[in-house]
Amino acid sequence: MRILLGTTEQENAFDGQLAVKGIYQSGKELADAVMEIAPDVVITDYILRDLDGIGLLKKLEGLENTKFIVYSELNDAFLARIATSLGAVRVFKKHEEKHQLLDFISSYAGGGINIEGISKERENKLAKYIGDTLKKIGMRPNLLGFNYLLDLIMLLVRNGNAYPYYNNMGKIYQQLADKYGNRPNCIERNIRNSIETAWICGDLEYINALFGFSIRSDKGKPTNSEFIGFICDYISNTFEE
């Protein structure tokens, strides 16, 4: 696994977490290294010597087999849009979103990129926390929808709730269907069944406290996407590292 880092900081911010093969303060030197080494992942700041992060992305736009991630203290939506339009797969705020960045890189493991140096401890802890929360709501672990929901919520939460398919649940169902050898409509139906079972047999007081509204017969149960959105927000806001 080849990772290159572009930053003006003196120290490797990912020491012991990612196997970084090279650190570059100069954007021009980083661009040359990318062309020579063909790394799997490039993590770069906007601020670099000689050639900034946007200039780097412009110079290397269209390069195949290398994923570009921006990691910067500059929290600028306009710059983020430019970066993603030039091929950056994600933009993260330096220091504050370090864990999200690590989890996002880890998610590429299923796409043929093997990440070195990322501990599974946090991911296991997150999976347990999500599972425990679903059980408290009234989800039954023996139902297929429980495991589908756990996987789906893990996918969204570890990517900062900004997973590209979030507004297109069909693509997420298809991804789960491919993993489990099932059909997307079956994935959706099983998730729906788990949600309905929780609303009928679960702890309504806990559900009320969790979602912040009363569960009434005239209000009805949430849709799959509504439930997933609520639970992802809750997990993101309450999970402790």
N, C-alpha and C positions, 0 to 999 in steps of 0.2 A: 504494500500500500504506500503510495507516494503522495505526501502532502507538502505543499510549499506555503510559506507564510510571508505576507507583505505587511510590514509594520515599522514605524519609526521608533518603537519602544526597544530598549536595550535587551530586555529579557523575553524569553519564550513564555507567553501567557498560558500555553497548553502543555507545559513541561509535565511529564508523567501521565498525561491524559491522551495525547495524540502523538503518534510517531512522526514528528515534523522532520522532513529531510533537508530543508533549507530555509533560512530566514533572510529576507531582503528588505533593506530600507529604501532602496532605489527602485522605482517603478520600471525603469529601463532594464536594470539587471534582472528583475523578476520576470519581465516579459521574455528576455533572452533565455532565462532558465526554463521557463515554461515550454518554449519552442524546442529546447535541447532535451529536457528530461521527460516531457509529456506526462505531467503528474495526474493523478486521479482527481485530486481536489486542490484548489487554490483558495486560501483564506486571505483576504486583503482589506486593508483600511482604505478609506478615500484619500487620506493624507499620506503621501509617499514623496520621496525626493525625486527630482528629474521628470517623473511622469506620475501623475496622480492616479487614483483608483479608477476613475471614469475613463481617463486616457488609456489605462491598461486594458480595460474591458473593450474599448473601441478598437484598440490595436489587435486584440486577440478574438474579436467577435467572429462567431461561426466555427471556432475551434472545437473539434469533436473529441469526445472521450475525456474531457476535463470539466469538472464542475467548479464554478466560481461562486464564492460566498463572500459577501461584504460584512465586515465586522468592525464597526466604527462607533466613536462617541458622538459623531454628527447624526443627530436624529432628525433628518430632513426628509419629508415625504417626497418632495420634488426630486431630490437626488436618488432616493430609493426607486422611484418610477423609472428614472433614466437608467439606473444600474440594471434593473430587471429587464428593461427593453433591450439592453445590450448583452443579455445572456446570463446575468447573475441569477442563481436559482433561489436565493433568499438573502435578506438583509437583516442583520442582528445588531442590537445596540451593545457596544463593548461593555464588558464587565457585568452589566445588569442581566443580559440574556445569554450568558456563557453556557449554562446548562442546556438551554433550548438549542443552541448551536450544536453542542455535542450530541444531543439526542437526534437532531435533524440529520447530521452526518451518519449517525448509527443507523438511521432508517434506510439509508442507501444500501445496507448490507443485503437486503432482499433484491436489490437491483444489480448485483454482481460486483459491488465494491466491498471489500473486506476491511473493516476498520480495526486498526491495532491500538491497543492501549486504553480502550474505553471500558470501564468497569461495568459489569452487569448488576452491581449492587443496587444502584439507584433505580434501574428499570424494574428489577424484581420488587423493590419496595413500592414503586408506583403501581405496579400490577396488583399487589396485595391490597393497597389502599383503595383502588378502584373496585376490586372484587368485594371488599368488606362493605363499601358504601352501597353497592348494588344489593347486597344481602340485607342490609339494614332497611332499604326501601321495601324489600319484600320479593326481590328477584330470586328465583329458584335455580341454584347451580346445576340441577339436573336437566334443565331445559336448554335446548340448543341455542336459543336466543341470548342466554347469559354469556356464553363464550364469545358469540359474535359481537355482542355489545362491549365486552371487555376489550377485545382486540381493536374494535373501532374507536373506542374512547382513548385507548393507549395511543393509537395512531394520531389522533387529533391533539391530545394534550401534550405529547412530547414534541409536537411541532408548533407549539404556541397557539393552538386553535386556529391556525392560518393555513391548514392543509389545503392545497389547490382545489381539491374536489369537494370542499365543505359545502358549497352551494349546489353541488350536483351529486346527491346521495346515490344516484344510480351507479356512478363510477366507483364509489366506495363499496357498494353491494357487489359489484362485479369483481373487485379486488378480493373481497372475502370469499366470493364464490370460487374463484380460481384457487385460493388457498385450501379451501375445504372440499373441493370437488363437488360443488353444489350449484344450483341456479340462483341468479340474483333475486328473483321473485320469492324463492324459498327463504333466502337470507332475510329479506324484508319482512316476510310473513312471520318468521320465527322471532325476530326482534319485536315485532308488534305484539305477538302472543305473550312474550315475557313482560312487556310494559303493561298490557291489560291485566295479566295475572297479578302483578304488583299492585295495581290500582284497586283490584277486587279483594285481594287477600293480604296486602301489605299493611304496614304501620302508617295510617293516614296522618297521625300527629307528626311523625318524623318527616313524611312527605311534605306536609304543610310547612314545617319549619325549614326544610331544605329548599323548597322552591319559592317560598315567600308568598304563597297565595292559598286560599282555602279550596279544598277539593269538593266541589258540589256536583250534584247529579246534572244540573242544568249547564254546568261549565264543560263537562265532558273530560275525557282523557286527552293528554297531549299527543300530537302526532309524533312519529318517530324522530323527525328532525328537530321538533321543539324539545322533546325529552333529551336528545343527545346534546343540543345546545345548552340547555340548563345544566346538565350533569357535567359537561366539560368545563363550563364556567366555574361551577362549584369546586371541582377537583383542582383546577388551576389556582384558585384563590385560597384553598385550604391545605393543599399538600405541602408538607414540610420536608425539606431536603434531608 
